[in-house]
Each structure stands twice: as structure tokens, then as C-alpha cells.
């Protein structure tokens, strides 16, 4: 899978740029511009591509709220 043209933010490396992300299995395989085609591709221009966001303060504790957090890009909630 290749995600094309999203704003990639990686706090660990300091990367904040528009580029492509190749995913192989359950891992990021490559990040950069001009990556080779993937079996599947998604145009994610205008979207943020990142490892996820942590919700440090939440009062939502039901299944419906969990689905909304996932849709917002929240990976873990404390």
C-alpha cells in the first residue's frame, strides 16, 4: 500500500513534509517522494499521515465514543 501526497508528521525524526508512505504488512516500509507503485494506492492529499494521536483527557467511555476516537486518528486513550 502506498499513501500518496499526504502531510507526513513524525515527531521522533522531526519530519513534517508532504510525501508518500509505503506500507508493507504492518510496518512502514519507506517514506519519501517518487516511491515505486504499490499494489494498492490511496491519494491522501490534504490529509495528515502520522503514527496516531494520544487522547490524554477523555470523558468518553462507551463503544460509540471509541469509534469516534478511531475516526479522529486517536490510537490510545488514557
C-alpha positions in Angstrom: 0.0 0.0 0.0 1.3 3.4 -0.9 -0.2 6.6 0.6 0.4 9.4 -1.9 0.8 13.1 -1.2 -0.2 13.4 2.5 1.4 15.7 5.1 3.6 13.2 6.9 4.4 14.1 10.6 6.9 12.1 12.6 7.8 13.7 15.9 10.6 11.2 16.5 12.6 12.2 13.4 11.2 15.8 13.2 9.8 15.1 9.7 6.9 17.4 8.7 6.6 17.3 4.9 4.3 16.4 2.0 5.5 13.0 0.7 4.5 9.4 0.2 4.4 6.5 2.6 4.8 2.8 1.6 3.4 0.2 4.0 4.4 -3.4 3.8 2.5 -5.8 6.1 2.0 -3.9 9.4 5.1 -1.7 9.1 6.1 1.5 7.3 8.5 0.3 4.6 9.6 3.7 3.1 8.9 7.4 3.3 9.8 9.8 0.6 8.9 11.2 -2.8 8.7 9.2 -6.0 8.2 5.9 -4.3 7.5 3.0 -6.7 3.9 2.0 -7.3 2.2 -0.3 -4.8 -0.4 -3.0 -5.3 -2.9 -0.5 -3.7 -2.6 3.2 -3.6 -4.5 6.0 -1.9 -4.5 9.7 -2.7 -4.3 11.3 0.8 -3.5 14.8 -0.3 -4.8 17.3 2.2 -4.7 14.7 5.0 -2.2 14.2 7.9 -0.3 10.8 7.9 1.1 10.0 11.3 1.5 7.2 13.8 -1.5 8.3 15.7 -2.6 10.7 18.4 -2.9 10.0 22.2 -6.0 11.3 23.9 -4.8 12.4 27.3 -8.1 13.6 28.6 -11.4 12.0 27.7 -14.8 11.5 29.3 -16.0 9.2 26.6 -16.2 5.6 27.8 -18.7 3.8 25.5 -18.3 1.9 22.3 -19.7 4.8 20.1 -17.1 7.2 21.5 -14.4 4.7 20.9 -15.4 4.6 17.2 -15.3 8.4 17.0 -11.8 8.4 18.5 -10.6 5.9 15.9 -12.1 8.0 13.1 -10.3 11.1 14.5 -6.9 9.2 14.4 -6.6 8.6 18.2 -4.7 5.4 18.7 -4.6 5.0 22.5 -6.7 6.8 25.1 -5.6 7.3 28.7 
